[in-house]
C-alpha cells in the first residue's frame, strides 16, 4: 500500500510541477526534493518525463533512472538515456533536460523495466531486441508496435512475463 500511495503522490505532484515550470528536469528536481523529505528510506521511483511541443515539433525529456525511452528519428532508432538518478535517493539530486526535434512520422517509445527484463533462463529480452522490433516496420501504428513488443517479449520468455509491463508509443503526425 505504501508504494501505491507514493506513486499517487508522485503523479499528482509531477502534474503540479510541470504546470508550474514546464521544464521536465526542474519538475523532477522539485518532485525529488518533496518526496525525499518524507521518511521512506526503502522507496525510490524511476520515471521519464516527456513534454511534446506540437507547434515547434520538439520533445523535451528528463529521466530519473528509468529504462531508456526510444526515439525513431531520421530512420534511426536512438535511446533517450537517463538524465539523472532515481527519485528519492538524494534530495539534492540534479536532473537535466534534453530537447530533440521530431519530424512527421517520428515516434517515441516508453516502457517499464518488465519489458526489457523479460527472461528466458539467464537471458533478458533486453534493449537490443526492443530496438530490433522497432526497426522492423517504421510505419507501424503505435498501438500495433506496443502489441508486437509485448508479443515478442512473451514469445522470448516462453509465456507469461514475471514482472508488470506498460508500453506507450506516440507518433508525430
N, CA, C and O atoms as a DFTB+ gen file, in Angstrom:
692 C
 N C O
     1  1       0.831      -1.195       0.000
     2  2       0.000       0.000       0.000
     3  2       0.870       1.251       0.000
     4  3       0.542       2.228      -0.673
     5  1       1.976       1.237       0.746
     6  2       2.848       2.415       0.788
     7  2       3.340       2.805      -0.600
     8  3       3.381       3.987      -0.941
     9  1       3.715       1.802      -1.404
    10  2       4.217       2.097      -2.750
    11  2       3.139       2.750      -3.608
    12  3       3.434       3.664      -4.377
    13  1       1.897       2.294      -3.489
    14  2       0.828       2.897      -4.293
    15  2       0.529       4.322      -3.834
    16  3       0.192       5.176      -4.653
    17  1       0.649       4.584      -2.544
    18  2       0.463       5.950      -2.035
    19  2       1.566       6.857      -2.573
    20  3       1.299       7.977      -3.008
    21  1       2.793       6.372      -2.541
    22  2       3.917       7.149      -3.073
    23  2       3.726       7.423      -4.564
    24  3       3.970       8.539      -5.023
    25  1       3.293       6.420      -5.319
    26  2       3.063       6.597      -6.759
    27  2       1.976       7.643      -7.006
    28  3       2.107       8.480      -7.899
    29  1       0.911       7.595      -6.220
    30  2      -0.159       8.584      -6.356
    31  2       0.367       9.987      -6.062
    32  3       0.094      10.926      -6.809
    33  1       1.115      10.123      -4.981
    34  2       1.683      11.430      -4.631
    35  2       2.608      11.936      -5.738
    36  3       2.552      13.106      -6.116
    37  1       3.448      11.057      -6.248
    38  2       4.390      11.448      -7.302
    39  2       3.642      11.921      -8.543
    40  3       3.994      12.944      -9.130
    41  1       2.618      11.185      -8.941
    42  2       1.840      11.554     -10.123
    43  2       1.185      12.924      -9.931
    44  3       1.245      13.771     -10.822
    45  1       0.573      13.137      -8.790
    46  2      -0.090      14.409      -8.510
    47  2       0.917      15.563      -8.487
    48  3       0.717      16.585      -9.143
    49  1       1.995      15.388      -7.727
    50  2       2.991      16.456      -7.608
    51  2       3.662      16.760      -8.944
    52  3       3.924      17.921      -9.258
    53  1       3.937      15.730      -9.722
    54  2       4.573      15.946     -11.018
    55  2       3.689      16.803     -11.925
    56  3       4.183      17.691     -12.619
    57  1       2.398      16.539     -11.917
    58  2       1.476      17.366     -12.716
    59  2       1.528      18.821     -12.267
    60  3       1.566      19.731     -13.095
    61  1       1.531      19.036     -10.960
    62  2       1.602      20.395     -10.415
    63  2       2.898      21.069     -10.857
    64  3       2.880      22.206     -11.328
    65  1       4.017      20.371     -10.705
    66  2       5.316      20.965     -11.030
    67  2       5.478      21.203     -12.531
    68  3       6.121      22.174     -12.928
    69  1       4.913      20.342     -13.365
    70  2       5.004      20.563     -14.814
    71  2       4.179      21.775     -15.241
    72  3       4.582      22.514     -16.139
    73  1       3.035      21.982     -14.607
    74  2       2.252      23.191     -14.903
    75  2       3.010      24.438     -14.471
    76  3       2.960      25.476     -15.131
    77  1       3.708      24.316     -13.356
    78  2       4.423      25.465     -12.799
    79  2       5.695      25.788     -13.590
    80  3       5.967      26.957     -13.866
    81  1       6.465      24.779     -13.951
    82  2       7.792      25.007     -14.535
    83  2       7.894      24.710     -16.027
    84  3       8.682      25.354     -16.720
    85  1       7.119      23.751     -16.544
    86  2       7.170      23.327     -17.947
    87  2       8.486      22.670     -18.354
    88  3       8.598      22.182     -19.479
    89  1       9.466      22.643     -17.487
    90  2      10.743      22.000     -17.794
    91  2      10.798      20.660     -17.064
    92  3      10.717      20.629     -15.836
    93  1      10.935      19.546     -17.798
    94  2      10.947      18.238     -17.146
    95  2      12.002      18.095     -16.051
    96  3      11.721      17.508     -15.006
    97  1      13.207      18.616     -16.267
    98  2      14.271      18.484     -15.258
    99  2      13.925      19.248     -13.991
   100  3      14.115      18.736     -12.888
   101  1      13.431      20.444     -14.132
   102  2      13.080      21.232     -12.955
   103  2      11.912      20.587     -12.206
   104  3      11.890      20.580     -10.975
   105  1      10.949      20.050     -12.943
   106  2       9.836      19.346     -12.310
   107  2      10.339      18.123     -11.542
   108  3       9.870      17.854     -10.435
   109  1      11.293      17.375     -12.119
   110  2      11.863      16.216     -11.423
   111  2      12.626      16.633     -10.169
   112  3      12.535      15.963      -9.140
   113  1      13.369      17.721     -10.243
   114  2      14.107      18.191      -9.062
   115  2      13.155      18.570      -7.936
   116  3      13.405      18.243      -6.776
   117  1      12.071      19.254      -8.268
   118  2      11.077      19.623      -7.252
   119  2      10.405      18.380      -6.678
   120  3      10.231      18.265      -5.464
   121  1      10.029      17.452      -7.552
   122  2       9.410      16.206      -7.111
   123  2      10.350      15.446      -6.188
   124  3       9.944      14.987      -5.120
   125  1      11.597      15.315      -6.596
   126  2      12.589      14.601      -5.800
   127  2      12.770      15.241      -4.430
   128  3      12.822      14.547      -3.415
   129  1      12.864      16.563      -4.407
   130  2      13.053      17.255      -3.130
   131  2      11.857      17.030      -2.203
   132  3      12.037      16.784      -1.010
   133  1      10.653      17.111      -2.738
   134  2       9.451      16.920      -1.917
   135  2       9.359      15.490      -1.379
   136  3       9.113      15.286      -0.190
   137  1       9.556      14.508      -2.253
   138  2       9.395      13.112      -1.835
   139  2      10.562      12.612      -0.998
   140  3      10.385      11.714      -0.176
   141  1      11.741      13.168      -1.187
   142  2      12.906      12.744      -0.404
   143  2      12.813      13.191       1.045
   144  3      13.462      12.613       1.918
   145  1      12.020      14.202       1.304
   146  2      11.883      14.708       2.668
   147  2      10.870      13.930       3.494
   148  3      10.646      14.248       4.662
   149  1      10.260      12.917       2.899
   150  2       9.329      12.051       3.612
   151  2      10.110      10.826       4.071
   152  3      10.976      10.339       3.344
   153  1       9.819      10.325       5.262
   154  2      10.579       9.208       5.835
   155  2      10.193       7.880       5.187
   156  3       9.389       7.120       5.728
   157  1      10.782       7.613       4.015
   158  2      10.570       6.345       3.297
   159  2      11.926       5.874       2.796
   160  3      12.231       5.996       1.609
   161  1      12.720       5.350       3.675
   162  2      14.111       5.034       3.345
   163  2      14.260       3.917       2.315
   164  3      15.289       3.837       1.644
   165  1      13.268       3.067       2.180
   166  2      13.395       1.920       1.278
   167  2      12.739       2.149      -0.078
   168  3      12.734       1.249      -0.918
   169  1      12.189       3.330      -0.303
   170  2      11.469       3.573      -1.545
   171  2      12.266       4.461      -2.492
   172  3      13.044       5.314      -2.066
   173  1      12.054       4.244      -3.774
   174  2      12.599       5.108      -4.812
   175  2      11.695       4.965      -6.027
   176  3      10.897       4.031      -6.120
   177  1      11.830       5.897      -6.951
   178  2      10.982       5.902      -8.143
   179  2      11.856       6.123      -9.372
   180  3      12.730       6.990      -9.383
   181  1      11.605       5.322     -10.409
   182  2      12.207       5.608     -11.710
   183  2      11.085       6.118     -12.608
   184  3       9.972       5.594     -12.588
   185  1      11.388       7.134     -13.386
   186  2      10.389       7.658     -14.311
   187  2      11.043       8.510     -15.374
   188  3      12.173       8.976     -15.225
   189  1      10.310       8.701     -16.442
   190  2      10.749       9.604     -17.502
   191  2       9.619      10.602     -17.733
   192  3       8.442      10.241     -17.720
   193  1       9.990      11.849     -17.942
   194  2       9.024      12.919     -18.196
   195  2       9.297      13.464     -19.592
   196  3      10.414      13.876     -19.903
   197  1       8.263      13.460     -20.426
   198  2       8.391      13.980     -21.783
   199  2       7.322      15.039     -22.002
   200  3       6.144      14.823     -21.716
   201  1       7.748      16.178     -22.509
   202  2       6.825      17.253     -22.873
   203  2       6.924      17.438     -24.383
   204  3       7.988      17.764     -24.912
   205  1       5.803      17.226     -25.071
   206  2       5.758      17.420     -26.515
   207  2       5.297      18.843     -26.808
   208  3       4.294      19.301     -26.260
   209  1       6.014      19.527     -27.656
   210  2       5.584      20.831     -28.154
   211  2       5.140      20.596     -29.589
   212  3       5.963      20.533     -30.502
   213  1       3.836      20.468     -29.778
   214  2       3.319      20.104     -31.096
   215  2       3.499      21.223     -32.117
   216  3       3.622      20.956     -33.313
   217  1       3.514      22.466     -31.660
   218  2       3.711      23.585     -32.595
   219  2       5.160      23.665     -33.077
   220  3       5.412      23.871     -34.264
   221  1       6.108      23.503     -32.158
   222  2       7.530      23.582     -32.515
   223  2       8.050      22.265     -33.086
   224  3       9.098      22.237     -33.731
   225  1       7.315      21.170     -32.847
   226  2       7.766      19.870     -33.325
   227  2       8.950      19.332     -32.544
   228  3       9.864      18.738     -33.114
   229  1       8.927      19.546     -31.226
   230  2      10.025      19.067     -30.381
   231  2       9.492      18.242     -29.225
   232  3       8.326      18.339     -28.845
   233  1      10.376      17.434     -28.683
   234  2      10.092      16.793     -27.409
   235  2      11.228      17.159     -26.473
   236  3      12.394      17.191     -26.867
   237  1      10.871      17.430     -25.241
   238  2      11.832      17.762     -24.197
   239  2      11.647      16.707     -23.124
   240  3      10.530      16.470     -22.664
   241  1      12.757      16.064     -22.719
   242  2      12.625      14.983     -21.752
   243  2      13.693      15.060     -20.671
   244  3      14.765      15.637     -20.852
   245  1      13.354      14.458     -19.552
   246  2      14.295      14.218     -18.459
   247  2      13.903      12.877     -17.864
   248  3      12.726      12.518     -17.842
   249  1      14.883      12.149     -17.389
   250  2      14.631      10.806     -16.886
   251  2      15.332      10.592     -15.557
   252  3      16.471      11.014     -15.357
   253  1      14.629       9.932     -14.660
   254  2      15.167       9.637     -13.329
   255  2      15.415       8.135     -13.223
   256  3      14.580       7.398     -12.698
   257  1      16.558       7.688     -13.719
   258  2      16.956       6.295     -13.579
   259  2      16.057       5.295     -14.275
   260  3      16.132       4.101     -13.986
   261  1      15.215       5.744     -15.176
   262  2      14.260       4.863     -15.849
   263  2      14.921       4.213     -17.061
   264  3      15.851       4.779     -17.636
   265  1      14.441       3.012     -17.460
   266  2      14.978       2.428     -18.689
   267  2      14.861       3.429     -19.837
   268  3      13.946       4.252     -19.866
   269  1      15.777       3.350     -20.760
   270  2      15.814       4.302     -21.875
   271  2      14.503       4.286     -22.644
   272  3      13.980       3.224     -22.982
   273  1      13.981       5.472     -22.916
   274  2      12.919       5.590     -23.910
   275  2      13.626       5.477     -25.263
   276  3      14.841       5.658     -25.345
   277  1      12.880       5.184     -26.311
   278  2      13.478       5.048     -27.637
   279  2      12.827       6.020     -28.594
   280  3      11.619       6.252     -28.541
   281  1      13.627       6.578     -29.458
   282  2      13.152       7.536     -30.447
   283  2      13.449       7.011     -31.843
   284  3      14.587       6.661     -32.152
   285  1      12.417       6.958     -32.689
   286  2      12.601       6.686     -34.109
   287  2      12.660       8.048     -34.773
   288  3      11.656       8.759     -34.828
   289  1      13.847       8.423     -35.285
   290  2      14.058       9.759     -35.847
   291  2      15.032       9.641     -37.011
   292  3      16.107       9.057     -36.874
   293  1      14.651      10.194     -38.152
   294  2      15.502      10.182     -39.343
   295  2      16.005       8.772     -39.676
   296  3      17.184       8.557     -39.956
   297  1      15.072       7.833     -39.635
   298  2      15.321       6.429     -39.993
   299  2      16.313       5.723     -39.074
   300  3      16.884       4.696     -39.438
   301  1      16.509       6.270     -37.900
   302  2      17.395       5.667     -36.896
   303  2      16.617       5.468     -35.595
   304  3      15.712       6.239     -35.276
   305  1      16.979       4.437     -34.861
   306  2      16.420       4.205     -33.529
   307  2      17.493       4.600     -32.527
   308  3      18.602       4.065     -32.544
   309  1      17.151       5.550     -31.646
   310  2      18.124       6.058     -30.672
   311  2      17.554       5.961     -29.261
   312  3      16.381       6.268     -29.047
   313  1      18.365       5.541     -28.300
   314  2      17.892       5.534     -26.911
   315  2      17.930       6.945     -26.321
   316  3      18.848       7.719     -26.592
   317  1      16.934       7.259     -25.525
   318  2      16.909       8.505     -24.749
   319  2      17.255       8.112     -23.317
   320  3      16.371       7.783     -22.526
   321  1      18.515       8.148     -22.994
   322  2      19.024       7.642     -21.713
   323  2      18.681       8.549     -20.536
   324  3      18.330       9.717     -20.706
   325  1      18.792       7.983     -19.352
   326  2      18.509       8.712     -18.115
   327  2      19.375       9.959     -18.013
   328  3      20.552       9.954     -18.373
   329  1      18.768      11.019     -17.516
   330  2      19.484      12.282     -17.335
   331  2      19.661      12.613     -15.857
   332  3      20.048      13.729     -15.510
   333  1      19.381      11.656     -14.998
   334  2      19.542      11.864     -13.564
   335  2      19.244      10.580     -12.806
   336  3      18.786       9.601     -13.395
   337  1      19.502      10.580     -11.500
   338  2      19.314       9.379     -10.679
   339  2      17.848       9.137     -10.324
   340  3      16.981       9.971     -10.586
   341  1      17.599       7.995      -9.734
   342  2      16.268       7.664      -9.245
   343  2      15.759       8.754      -8.305
   344  3      16.542       9.376      -7.586
   345  1      14.462       8.980      -8.315
   346  2      13.838       9.926      -7.390
   347  2      13.816       9.296      -5.998
   348  3      13.539       8.104      -5.858
   349  1      14.101      10.079      -4.993
   350  2      14.069       9.719      -3.570
   351  2      15.379       9.124      -3.058
   352  3      15.439       8.686      -1.909
   353  1      16.422       9.098      -3.875
   354  2      17.714       8.616      -3.386
   355  2      18.452       9.707      -2.629
   356  3      19.080       9.444      -1.604
   357  1      18.374      10.936      -3.136
   358  2      19.080      12.069      -2.536
   359  2      18.279      13.329      -2.838
   360  3      18.017      13.635      -4.002
   361  1      17.895      14.052      -1.813
   362  2      17.037      15.229      -2.000
   363  2      17.695      16.322      -2.835
   364  3      17.006      17.211      -3.335
   365  1      18.997      16.274      -2.991
   366  2      19.721      17.316      -3.745
   367  2      20.132      16.857      -5.152
   368  3      20.967      17.497      -5.791
   369  1      19.558      15.766      -5.627
   370  2      19.904      15.264      -6.966
   371  2      19.609      16.304      -8.034
   372  3      18.684      17.106      -7.912
   373  1      20.419      16.267      -9.083
   374  2      20.268      17.177     -10.212
   375  2      19.824      16.381     -11.438
   376  3      20.289      15.266     -11.672
   377  1      18.923      16.968     -12.210
   378  2      18.415      16.350     -13.430
   379  2      18.636      17.322     -14.586
   380  3      18.713      18.534     -14.382
   381  1      18.735      16.790     -15.783
   382  2      18.966      17.600     -16.966
   383  2      17.910      17.279     -18.010
   384  3      17.528      16.121     -18.179
   385  1      17.443      18.295     -18.705
   386  2      16.503      18.106     -19.812
   387  2      17.272      18.098     -21.123
   388  3      18.306      18.749     -21.271
   389  1      16.735      17.345     -22.061
   390  2      17.258      17.357     -23.428
   391  2      16.090      17.646     -24.357
   392  3      14.961      17.224     -24.106
   393  1      16.375      18.363     -25.422
   394  2      15.333      18.672     -26.398
   395  2      15.724      18.090     -27.741
   396  3      16.871      18.207     -28.172
   397  1      14.756      17.457     -28.401
   398  2      15.005      16.783     -29.666
   399  2      13.903      17.174     -30.645
   400  3      12.726      17.201     -30.287
   401  1      14.292      17.475     -31.878
   402  2      13.310      17.758     -32.930
   403  2      12.611      16.465     -33.323
   404  3      13.244      15.414     -33.435
   405  1      11.313      16.550     -33.528
   406  2      10.539      15.403     -34.007
   407  2       9.908      15.772     -35.338
   408  3       9.114      16.708     -35.430
   409  1      10.275      15.021     -36.366
   410  2       9.703      15.235     -37.691
   411  2       8.415      14.439     -37.825
   412  3       8.141      13.546     -37.024
   413  1       7.637      14.763     -38.828
   414  2       6.437      13.986     -39.113
   415  2       6.841      12.527     -39.332
   416  3       7.764      12.238     -40.094
   417  1       6.149      11.620     -38.663
   418  2       6.449      10.195     -38.765
   419  2       7.363       9.669     -37.675
   420  3       7.412       8.461     -37.445
   421  1       8.088      10.548     -36.998
   422  2       8.938      10.122     -35.873
   423  2       8.053       9.627     -34.733
   424  3       6.914      10.069     -34.581
   425  1       8.586       8.711     -33.939
   426  2       7.833       8.296     -32.762
   427  2       8.761       8.013     -31.597
   428  3       9.956       7.774     -31.766
   429  1       8.178       8.046     -30.419
   430  2       8.907       7.769     -29.190
   431  2       8.221       6.591     -28.500
   432  3       6.996       6.472     -28.514
   433  1       9.029       5.731     -27.902
   434  2       8.543       4.545     -27.204
   435  2       9.004       4.601     -25.760
   436  3      10.186       4.803     -25.485
   437  1       8.064       4.420     -24.835
   438  2       8.382       4.346     -23.410
   439  2       7.864       3.011     -22.879
   440  3       6.869       2.485     -23.378
   441  1       8.531       2.472     -21.882
   442  2       8.117       1.186     -21.328
   443  2       8.677       1.043     -19.917
   444  3       9.625       1.730     -19.534
   445  1       8.079       0.149     -19.164
   446  2       8.601      -0.161     -17.833
   447  2       9.645      -1.271     -17.940
   448  3       9.739      -1.955     -18.959
   449  1      10.414      -1.436     -16.891
   450  2      11.528      -2.392     -16.911
   451  2      11.087      -3.834     -17.123
   452  3      11.898      -4.669     -17.522
   453  1       9.823      -4.142     -16.865
   454  2       9.338      -5.505     -17.059
   455  2       9.485      -5.988     -18.490
   456  3       9.633      -7.188     -18.720
   457  1       9.448      -5.084     -19.455
   458  2       9.604      -5.467     -20.861
   459  2      11.039      -5.903     -21.144
   460  3      11.263      -7.014     -21.622
   461  1      12.003      -5.047     -20.856
   462  2      13.413      -5.358     -21.138
   463  2      13.918      -6.518     -20.288
   464  3      14.821      -7.245     -20.702
   465  1      13.337      -6.695     -19.100
   466  2      13.814      -7.726     -18.182
   467  2      13.054      -9.041     -18.297
   468  3      13.247      -9.933     -17.471
   469  1      12.190      -9.182     -19.306
   470  2      11.537     -10.471     -19.546
   471  2      12.636     -11.506     -19.753
   472  3      13.602     -11.256     -20.473
   473  1      12.487     -12.682     -19.115
   474  2      13.588     -13.638     -19.065
   475  2      13.284     -14.955     -19.766
   476  3      12.157     -15.448     -19.798
   477  1      14.364     -15.490     -20.323
   478  2      14.413     -16.875     -20.785
   479  2      15.688     -17.421     -20.176
   480  3      16.784     -17.046     -20.590
   481  1      15.560     -18.292     -19.209
   482  2      16.701     -18.800     -18.434
   483  2      17.461     -17.624     -17.838
   484  3      16.898     -16.846     -17.068
   485  1      18.741     -17.490     -18.190
   486  2      19.555     -16.402     -17.638
   487  2      19.640     -15.194     -18.572
   488  3      20.389     -14.254     -18.306
   489  1      18.884     -15.219     -19.654
   490  2      18.978     -14.151     -20.649
   491  2      17.752     -13.241     -20.575
   492  3      16.628     -13.712     -20.398
   493  1      17.982     -11.923     -20.715
   494  2      16.890     -10.958     -20.725
   495  2      16.509     -10.589     -22.157
   496  3      17.331     -10.673     -23.069
   497  1      15.261     -10.182     -22.343
   498  2      14.781      -9.706     -23.643
   499  2      15.648      -8.536     -24.102
   500  3      16.127      -8.538     -25.236
   501  1      15.854      -7.554     -23.256
   502  2      16.859      -6.511     -23.455
   503  2      16.519      -5.408     -24.443
   504  3      15.580      -5.504     -25.233
   505  1      17.323      -4.357     -24.363
   506  2      17.132      -3.172     -25.202
   507  2      17.390      -3.455     -26.677
   508  3      16.714      -2.888     -27.535
   509  1      18.351      -4.317     -26.990
   510  2      18.656      -4.606     -28.397
   511  2      17.451      -5.217     -29.107
   512  3      17.163      -4.867     -30.252
   513  1      16.746      -6.128     -28.438
   514  2      15.565      -6.737     -29.051
   515  2      14.433      -5.718     -29.192
   516  3      13.686      -5.747     -30.170
   517  1      14.312      -4.826     -28.221
   518  2      13.306      -3.765     -28.328
   519  2      13.594      -2.923     -29.569
   520  3      12.686      -2.634     -30.348
   521  1      14.848      -2.533     -29.754
   522  2      15.237      -1.730     -30.923
   523  2      14.989      -2.500     -32.223
   524  3      14.547      -1.915     -33.212
   525  1      15.270      -3.810     -32.229
   526  2      15.053      -4.621     -33.434
   527  2      13.579      -4.648     -33.826
   528  3      13.243      -4.534     -35.005
   529  1      12.703      -4.798     -32.836
   530  2      11.267      -4.808     -33.122
   531  2      10.843      -3.458     -33.693
   532  3      10.033      -3.402     -34.618
   533  1      11.382      -2.377     -33.150
   534  2      11.046      -1.037     -33.647
   535  2      11.502      -0.847     -35.093
   536  3      10.820      -0.179     -35.871
   537  1      12.637      -1.421     -35.457
   538  2      13.212      -1.231     -36.797
   539  2      12.486      -2.034     -37.876
   540  3      12.592      -1.713     -39.060
   541  1      11.756      -3.067     -37.481
   542  2      11.118      -3.948     -38.464
   543  2      10.193      -3.204     -39.423
   544  3      10.226      -3.433     -40.632
   545  1       9.373      -2.317     -38.877
   546  2       8.377      -1.627     -39.703
   547  2       8.210      -0.202     -39.194
   548  3       7.398       0.039     -38.301
   549  1       8.964       0.751     -39.746
   550  2       8.912       2.124     -39.245
   551  2       7.546       2.787     -39.400
   552  3       7.255       3.759     -38.703
   553  1       6.712       2.282     -40.293
   554  2       5.391       2.872     -40.490
   555  2       4.308       2.260     -39.623
   556  3       3.136       2.612     -39.754
   557  1       4.681       1.359     -38.752
   558  2       3.719       0.640     -37.922
   559  2       2.938       1.608     -37.023
   560  3       3.489       2.591     -36.528
   561  1       1.670       1.320     -36.825
   562  2       0.845       2.135     -35.930
   563  2       1.346       1.951     -34.493
   564  3       1.767       0.853     -34.128
   565  1       1.307       3.002     -33.680
   566  2       1.811       2.900     -32.306
   567  2       1.180       1.767     -31.493
   568  3       1.885       1.072     -30.762
   569  1      -0.140       1.571     -31.611
   570  2      -0.779       0.506     -30.836
   571  2      -0.326      -0.872     -31.300
   572  3      -0.191      -1.789     -30.490
   573  1      -0.092      -1.017     -32.590
   574  2       0.387      -2.296     -33.130
   575  2       1.826      -2.543     -32.676
   576  3       2.190      -3.676     -32.363
   577  1       2.642      -1.497     -32.640
   578  2       4.019      -1.629     -32.140
   579  2       4.016      -2.115     -30.693
   580  3       4.778      -3.016     -30.341
   581  1       3.169      -1.528     -29.856
   582  2       3.106      -1.936     -28.442
   583  2       2.733      -3.411     -28.323
   584  3       3.343      -4.150     -27.551
   585  1       1.723      -3.840     -29.094
   586  2       1.311      -5.246     -29.060
   587  2       2.423      -6.151     -29.578
   588  3       2.668      -7.218     -29.016
   589  1       3.092      -5.733     -30.638
   590  2       4.186      -6.518     -31.206
   591  2       5.326      -6.690     -30.198
   592  3       5.886      -7.778     -30.067
   593  1       5.664      -5.615     -29.491
   594  2       6.714      -5.700     -28.466
   595  2       6.318      -6.650     -27.344
   596  3       7.124      -7.471     -26.907
   597  1       5.084      -6.540     -26.880
   598  2       4.623      -7.419     -25.806
   599  2       4.614      -8.873     -26.269
   600  3       5.057      -9.759     -25.538
   601  1       4.112      -9.124     -27.479
   602  2       4.104     -10.489     -28.022
   603  2       5.525     -11.031     -28.176
   604  3       5.781     -12.193     -27.861
   605  1       6.444     -10.203     -28.654
   606  2       7.839     -10.633     -28.823
   607  2       8.476     -10.985     -27.484
   608  3       9.197     -11.977     -27.377
   609  1       8.211     -10.173     -26.464
   610  2       8.765     -10.448     -25.132
   611  2       8.166     -11.724     -24.550
   612  3       8.877     -12.511     -23.924
   613  1       6.871     -11.936     -24.749
   614  2       6.227     -13.168     -24.260
   615  2       6.777     -14.389     -24.986
   616  3       7.061     -15.411     -24.362
   617  1       6.927     -14.284     -26.306
   618  2       7.499     -15.395     -27.075
   619  2       8.907     -15.708     -26.584
   620  3       9.269     -16.871     -26.410
   621  1       9.695     -14.664     -26.362
   622  2      11.060     -14.826     -25.872
   623  2      11.067     -15.533     -24.520
   624  3      11.879     -16.428     -24.285
   625  1      10.156     -15.126     -23.630
   626  2      10.101     -15.692     -22.277
   627  2       9.421     -17.060     -22.247
   628  3       9.445     -17.743     -21.223
   629  1       8.821     -17.456     -23.353
   630  2       8.145     -18.745     -23.389
   631  2       6.809     -18.723     -22.669
   632  3       6.385     -19.743     -22.126
   633  1       6.144     -17.588     -22.656
   634  2       4.843     -17.468     -21.997
   635  2       4.722     -16.163     -21.239
   636  3       5.113     -15.097     -21.713
   637  1       4.167     -16.285     -20.049
   638  2       3.913     -15.092     -19.237
   639  2       5.217     -14.409     -18.821
   640  3       6.246     -15.057     -18.632
   641  1       5.145     -13.097     -18.685
   642  2       6.278     -12.300     -18.207
   643  2       6.107     -12.122     -16.706
   644  3       5.014     -11.808     -16.236
   645  1       7.187     -12.322     -15.953
   646  2       7.110     -12.327     -14.489
   647  2       6.756     -10.964     -13.890
   648  3       6.066     -10.901     -12.873
   649  1       7.215      -9.885     -14.499
   650  2       7.007      -8.537     -13.952
   651  2       5.886      -7.843     -14.730
   652  3       5.515      -8.271     -15.823
   653  1       5.355      -6.764     -14.148
   654  2       4.351      -5.985     -14.870
   655  2       5.017      -5.236     -16.025
   656  3       6.196      -4.888     -15.964
   657  1       4.237      -5.001     -17.072
   658  2       4.753      -4.322     -18.259
   659  2       3.754      -3.247     -18.684
   660  3       2.556      -3.502     -18.800
   661  1       4.268      -2.055     -18.910
   662  2       3.482      -0.977     -19.514
   663  2       4.292      -0.446     -20.693
   664  3       5.502      -0.247     -20.588
   665  1       3.612      -0.220     -21.817
   666  2       4.272       0.252     -23.036
   667  2       3.428       1.379     -23.629
   668  3       2.203       1.279     -23.706
   669  1       4.102       2.450     -24.045
   670  2       3.428       3.577     -24.681
   671  2       4.256       4.020     -25.882
   672  3       5.460       4.248     -25.764
   673  1       3.609       4.139     -27.031
   674  2       4.269       4.656     -28.231
   675  2       3.454       5.833     -28.754
   676  3       2.226       5.770     -28.823
   677  1       4.150       6.911     -29.123
   678  2       3.498       8.119     -29.625
   679  2       4.201       8.548     -30.909
   680  3       5.425       8.677     -30.947
   681  1       3.408       8.769     -31.962
   682  2       3.953       9.179     -33.256
   683  2       3.524      10.617     -33.548
   684  3       2.402      11.021     -33.245
   685  1       4.447      11.380     -34.146
   686  2       4.092      12.734     -34.594
   687  2       3.528      12.640     -36.004
   688  3       4.183      12.140     -36.918
   689  1       2.314      13.123     -36.163
   690  2       1.660      13.121     -37.485
   691  2       1.748      14.478     -38.130
   692  3       1.254      14.666     -39.242
